[in-house]
Amino acid sequence: MQASEVSRAVAAAKSIASSLDLAADDAIVLHDSNKITLRLLPCDVLARVAPVDQQVSQFEVEVAQRLAESGCPVAALEPRVEPRVCERDGFVVTLWTYYEPVTPQEVSPADYANALEQLHDGMRKLDVPTPHFTDRVEYAQQLLANRERTPALADADRELLSDTLRSMSRAIGERGGAEQLLHGEPHPGNLLTTKNGLLFIDFETCCRGPVEFDLAHAPEEVSEHYPGVDQDLLRECRILVLAIITTWRWDRGDQLPDGRRLGAEWLSQIRAALGRNDLDTHG
């Protein structure tokens, strides 16, 4: 968010917390991108704040609540207030349990895989309307087709990304594998290490697809401990996900720190992956 938006977002979160009898005299910004994550003090609540027009907070609250009730490894909503989405000054705010980070340590691939498998088991029991992973592909293609949104992207790179998105999406679809509700982005940034164990956060990104699409967001070693993985499908999902997130980095509105450097680096990784797997994106 822009600096002026951040100050308004913080004020909105503090105001809403106070109206719910949660003392919020101070706020620490924990994460700032298209939405911000705050630790409100002294009530010690985690607040997630997003512009009204860029959020699906009600969906996230409902999914997280149902997963928590079924015992899935997910971060809980703040128990002192009713689970709901609050709106103020052009922002929506959701309130969550704040988990004190444990001593920094590497998450073992086996523990990561076990937590993700538990999450997927719980998600298979949920019947909620969600986008398909191909909707994410289509949005990326729209960005590539709109040169005003992606002005710094060279023509050769634009063609590479578009061809890769199309060919990998088609290859994944032609496999006809089982699909289910997915987290959508279960990368290490969305996995908390807490005294309660590993907990997933950020369910705005839920979609439907094969579990390999989720595994493509995790470190490679994780898939070695996840049962029943289709390695060919996973390979295609990894390239597809890399093409999607690379496209996002070239969006002129992207706010990820160091995003443009990552975008250039990932283009090289896509070329290397296609060459390594002898994949033709023009078929």
N, C-alpha and C positions, 0 to 999 in steps of 0.2 A: 504494500500500500504506500501511497505518497505520505510524506510526513504529516501534512494537514489532516489526511484521512485517519492516520494512526491516532492522533490526539483525540479526534472525535469518536473513534471506535472505542478507545480506552474509557472515555467519559461515559459512553453509552453502556458499556459493560458494568462499570462501577455503579452507575445509576440504577440499573436493573437489579444488580445484586443487593444494593441497599434497600430497594423497594420490597425485596423478598426477605428482609431481616437478616441478611448476610453482611457482616461488616467488611467494607471494601474501601479502606482509606488509601490503599496503595495498589499499584499494578506493575508487575514485571513482565515485559514482553519476552516470551520464550521462543516464538517463531513468527516471522513476518513474510508473507508472500501475497497471494491473492486474497487470503484471509489471515487474521492474526490470532495467535494463541497467547493467552495471558494467565499469569498466576495472580489471583486476587488475594490480598492480605488485609487484615489478619484472619479472615475467614478460611483462608487456604483452599480456595476453589479454583479449578481450571475453567477459564472462559474461552470459548471459540467464537470469534466475531467475523462476520462476512457481510459485504454489501448485499442489500435485499435482492438485487437483480442477478447475483452470482452465487446462489446457494440452493441447496436442497436439504436444508437442516432438518425439516420435519421427517423426511425419509430416513436420515441418518439416526435421529433419535429413536424412531420406531424400530429400526433394524437392530441397533445396539441394545436396546432394552430387551427385545425378544431373545437375542443371542445370550445376553447375560443371564436371563431367567432360565435358559436351558443349560447353563453351566459352561458356556464357551469361554475361551481365554480372551476376553475383551475388557477394555476399560469401562468402568461403570459411570453412569450419570450421577450427579451430585444427589445424595440421598436425602438431604435436608429440605429439598424443595420438590415440588411436583415436576415430573419430567415433561418439559414443553419447550417450545421455541418462543423467545421473547423478541419484540421488535421495538427499536427506538432510534430516532434521528437517521433513518435510512440504513440501519444495520439490523441484522438478526443476531441474537446471542443465545448460545446454548451453554449450560453449566454442567461440568463433569467433576468427578473425583480427581484430586491432585495426588499423584503418586510420587513420593520422594524417591529420586533415583538411587539405586544401590551402587556400591563401589563399582566403577567402570570395569567391565570385563568382557571378553569375547563371548558371544552367544554361540554355543556349540551347534554345528549343523544338525545334529540329531535332535536337540531340543527345539530348534527352529522348526524342523520338519514335523515334529510331534505336535507342536502348537498349531501349525497350519493345518495339519490333518484333523485335529479336534475342531478347529474353526469350520473347515469344510463339512465335517460330519453334521455339525449344528446347522449349517446353512442349507444342507440338503433337505432339512425338515421345514424350512421356511417357504411359504408361498406368497411372494410379494412381487408386484410388477417392477421390473428393472430393465434398463437398456441392455442390448446385446453388445458384446465386445466389438462387433463390426461397426457399431455406431461411433465408437472412438476412432476407428479407421476412417470412416467417412468424414468426420470432423477434421482429421489431419489432412485428408485430401482436399477439403474445402480451403484450408489454410494455404496449401501449396498452389491451388488454382487462383488465389487472390494475391497478386503481387503487391498490392498496397499493404496487406497484412504481413507479408514476408519479403520486404524489398531488398534485404541484404543477401538473399540466397542466390547463389550462382545457378545458371540454367542447367548445367550438368548435374549439380547436386539436387536441384529440384526434380529433375527427371529420375535420378537414382531413387530418391525417396518415394516418389509417386509409383514407380514401377515395383519397388520393393513392397510397399503397402498392398498394392493390388495382387501381386503374385503370391505373397505369403498368406494373405487373407483367403485367397482362393484355395491354396494348398491345404490350409487348415480346415476349411469348410468341406473339402472333398474327402477328408478322412472320415467324416461322419461319426466322430467319437461322441461319447456321452457328455452332456453339458449340464451345468447346475449353476446355482447362485454362487458368485465369487466375491472376494473382497475387492478385487480390481487393481489394487496397488499395494500388496503386502511386502513392500521393500523394507529394509532395516530401519528407515526413518519412521515407519508406521508400526514399529514393534518396540514396546517399552520393556525394560528389564527392571522389575520391581520385586519387593519382598514377597509379593503375592505370586511371583513367577512371571513368565512372559505374557504380555497382554497386547493385543492388536488395537489400534486406534484408527480413526478416519474412515468412516463407512459411507461417505458421500460418493465414493468411486465404485460402489458395487455394480456388477454387471453379470450377465450370463455368458457362459462359455466353458471350455474344458479346463480342468484343474491345472493343466500344463500352462495355461495363460497366466494364472497366479504364480506358479512356480518360476515363470520366466522373470519375475520381478525380484526373486530372492537370489542370494549368492549361489553359484553353481553347485557347491558342495551339498546344499540342502536337498536337492533332488535325489541324491544318492541314498538318502534316508527316508524318502517318501515312497510308500508302497505303490506298485502298479503303474509307474510312470512310463508313458510312451516316449522314448528318447527322441525319435524322429519328429514327433509332434512338438516336443519341448524345444528342439532345435529351431523349428520354424517359428514357434511362439517367441523365442528369445530375439530372433531377428526382427519379427514384426513389432514387438514392444520397443526395441531399440529405434526402429524407424519412426514410431509414433512419438516417443519422447524427444527424439532429435528434431522432428518437425516443430514441436512446441517451443523448442529453444530458439527457433528462427522467427517466431511470432514477435512483431515489434512491440507488443504489449506484455511480453513475458517478463516476469519480475524475479525469476530465480537468480540469486547472486551468481555471477560468473557463468551465466547461462550460455552466452555466445561462444565462449571458449569450449564449454562442454559440447555444444552443438557441432563445432568443427571437429573435435576429438571423436565424437560418436560417428560422424560421417566416415571417418577413416576405419572405425571398427566395423561398420556395416560392410564396407568394401572388402575388408579382410575376411569377415564371416561368410560372405557370399562366395568369395574365392576359395576359402578353405573347404566349404561344403559343395563346391562346384554347382552352385545354383544359378539358373538362368532366370532373370527377372523379366525378360521380354517375351516369355512364352504365353 
